[in-house]
Amino acid sequence: MESYDFTLDKEKVEQFKIDKVPDTVIMGKEDFGIRFYGIPAGYEFASLLETIDMIASGEQHLSKNTIEKIRSISSPVKLQIFVTPTCPYCPPAVMLAHKLSMMNPLISSEMIDATEFPELAAQFNIHGVPRIVINESEYFEGALPEEMYVERIVQNITAKTIH
């Protein structure tokens, strides 16, 4: 574990593309773009532990269909998963986003504690969690099953490419 000062360690802040604090970057030999913004407390503590285990083991446990769809994505995707520490439905939404980040280097995933970042919660009109924001423009809510979750992301990217 390494700790950096957001103000003093500008090189690391740029390297990890950190734009808000507190931030926790979970990575192994490579950076998968997985971030925890805010303190992963309450139910999200389990997400933190699961993410560490997932990166250490290299196992995502995704369906073959999901793997094919996610690996075929050829443009950058930023997933922001807004959570609260008391939401029991949020960890599965966070973990699925983190798994997708491991499958495709063009996908980044950020768990954002809506209570610690009220300005972002207001910007994205967060009234319920989990809310998954795709590329800061489209969103969906709820802990959707894997197939539906991935389909919503793919539909969003496809719609943006067509326009």
C-alpha positions as CSV (number, residue, x, y, z in Angstrom):
1,M,0.0,0.0,0.0
2,E,1.2,3.5,-0.9
3,S,-0.2,6.8,0.2
4,Y,0.2,10.1,-1.7
5,D,-0.7,13.7,-1.0
6,F,-3.1,15.1,-3.5
7,T,-1.5,18.5,-3.4
8,L,2.2,17.6,-3.2
9,D,2.4,14.4,-5.3
10,K,1.2,15.9,-8.6
11,E,3.1,13.3,-10.7
12,K,1.2,10.5,-9.0
13,V,-2.1,12.4,-9.2
14,E,-1.6,12.8,-13.0
15,Q,-0.4,9.2,-13.4
16,F,-3.6,7.8,-11.7
17,K,-5.9,10.5,-13.1
18,I,-7.2,11.4,-9.7
19,D,-9.6,14.3,-9.7
20,K,-11.1,14.1,-6.3
21,V,-10.2,12.9,-2.8
22,P,-10.4,10.7,-0.9
23,D,-9.5,8.3,-3.6
24,T,-8.4,4.7,-3.4
25,V,-6.8,3.1,-6.5
26,I,-6.9,-0.7,-6.5
27,M,-4.4,-2.2,-8.9
28,G,-2.0,-5.1,-9.3
29,K,0.8,-5.2,-11.8
30,E,-1.4,-3.0,-14.0
31,D,-3.9,-0.2,-13.4
32,F,-7.4,-1.3,-14.5
33,G,-8.9,2.1,-13.9
34,I,-10.7,0.9,-10.8
35,R,-11.3,3.7,-8.2
36,F,-13.1,4.2,-4.9
37,Y,-14.0,7.8,-4.4
38,G,-14.9,8.4,-0.8
39,I,-14.3,5.9,2.0
40,P,-15.6,2.5,1.1
41,A,-17.6,2.1,4.3
42,G,-20.7,0.2,5.2
43,Y,-21.7,-2.3,2.6
44,E,-19.0,-0.9,0.3
45,F,-16.3,-2.3,2.5
46,A,-17.2,-5.7,1.0
47,S,-16.7,-4.3,-2.5
48,L,-13.2,-3.1,-1.5
49,L,-12.2,-6.5,-0.2
50,E,-13.8,-8.3,-3.2
51,T,-12.0,-6.0,-5.6
52,I,-8.6,-6.6,-4.0
53,D,-9.3,-10.4,-4.2
54,M,-10.4,-10.2,-7.8
55,I,-7.3,-8.3,-8.9
56,A,-5.0,-10.6,-6.9
57,S,-6.6,-13.7,-8.4
58,G,-7.2,-12.3,-11.8
59,E,-10.7,-14.0,-11.9
60,Q,-13.8,-12.0,-12.8
61,H,-16.4,-14.8,-13.0
62,L,-18.3,-13.3,-15.9
63,S,-20.4,-15.1,-18.5
64,K,-18.8,-15.8,-21.9
65,N,-21.5,-13.6,-23.5
66,T,-20.5,-10.7,-21.3
67,I,-16.8,-11.2,-21.9
68,E,-17.4,-11.2,-25.7
69,K,-19.4,-8.0,-25.6
70,I,-17.1,-6.2,-23.3
71,R,-13.9,-7.1,-25.2
72,S,-15.6,-5.8,-28.4
73,I,-15.9,-2.3,-27.0
74,S,-13.5,-0.1,-28.9
75,S,-14.1,3.3,-27.4
76,P,-13.4,4.7,-23.9
77,V,-16.2,4.0,-21.3
78,K,-16.3,5.7,-18.0
79,L,-18.6,4.1,-15.5
80,Q,-19.4,6.0,-12.3
81,I,-21.4,4.0,-9.8
82,F,-23.0,6.3,-7.2
83,V,-23.6,4.5,-3.8
84,T,-24.3,5.2,-0.2
85,P,-22.8,3.2,2.7
86,T,-26.2,1.9,3.8
87,C,-27.3,0.5,0.4
88,P,-27.2,-3.3,0.3
89,Y,-27.9,-3.2,-3.5
90,C,-24.9,-1.1,-4.4
91,P,-21.9,-3.6,-4.0
92,P,-23.1,-5.9,-6.8
93,A,-23.4,-2.8,-9.1
94,V,-19.9,-1.7,-8.1
95,M,-18.3,-5.1,-8.5
96,L,-19.8,-5.7,-11.9
97,A,-18.3,-2.4,-13.1
98,H,-14.9,-3.3,-11.7
99,K,-15.0,-6.7,-13.4
100,L,-15.8,-5.0,-16.7
101,S,-12.8,-2.7,-16.2
102,M,-10.5,-5.7,-15.8
103,M,-11.9,-7.2,-19.1
104,N,-11.2,-4.1,-21.3
105,P,-8.6,-1.4,-20.7
106,L,-10.9,1.1,-22.3
107,I,-13.3,0.8,-19.4
108,S,-12.8,2.6,-16.2
109,S,-15.0,2.3,-13.1
110,E,-15.4,4.6,-10.2
111,M,-17.4,3.9,-7.0
112,I,-18.5,7.3,-5.8
113,D,-20.0,7.8,-2.3
114,A,-22.9,10.2,-3.0
115,T,-22.8,11.4,0.6
116,E,-19.2,12.4,0.4
117,F,-19.5,14.1,-3.0
118,P,-22.8,16.0,-2.8
119,E,-21.9,18.3,-5.6
120,L,-21.5,15.3,-8.0
121,A,-24.7,13.8,-6.6
122,A,-26.5,17.1,-7.5
123,Q,-24.8,17.3,-10.9
124,F,-26.0,13.8,-11.8
125,N,-29.4,14.3,-10.1
126,I,-28.8,11.3,-7.7
127,H,-32.0,10.5,-5.8
128,G,-31.6,6.8,-5.7
129,V,-28.7,4.3,-5.6
130,P,-27.1,2.5,-7.1
131,R,-27.0,4.8,-10.1
132,I,-24.6,3.9,-12.9
133,V,-23.6,6.9,-15.0
134,I,-22.1,6.0,-18.4
135,N,-19.6,8.5,-19.9
136,E,-21.1,11.3,-17.8
137,S,-24.2,11.5,-20.0
138,E,-26.5,8.5,-19.7
139,Y,-27.5,6.5,-16.7
140,F,-29.5,3.6,-15.3
141,E,-30.4,2.7,-11.7
142,G,-30.6,-0.4,-9.7
143,A,-28.6,-3.6,-9.3
144,L,-29.5,-5.1,-12.7
145,P,-28.5,-8.7,-13.6
146,E,-25.2,-9.0,-15.4
147,E,-26.8,-9.4,-18.9
148,M,-29.0,-6.3,-18.6
149,Y,-26.3,-4.2,-17.0
150,V,-23.9,-5.0,-19.9
151,E,-26.6,-4.5,-22.5
152,R,-27.4,-1.0,-21.2
153,I,-23.7,-0.1,-21.5
154,V,-23.4,-1.5,-25.0
155,Q,-26.6,0.2,-26.1
156,N,-25.3,3.6,-24.8
157,I,-22.0,3.2,-26.7
158,T,-23.7,2.0,-29.9
159,A,-26.2,4.9,-29.8
160,K,-23.3,7.4,-29.4
161,T,-21.4,5.9,-32.3
162,I,-24.4,6.0,-34.6
163,H,-25.0,9.7,-33.9
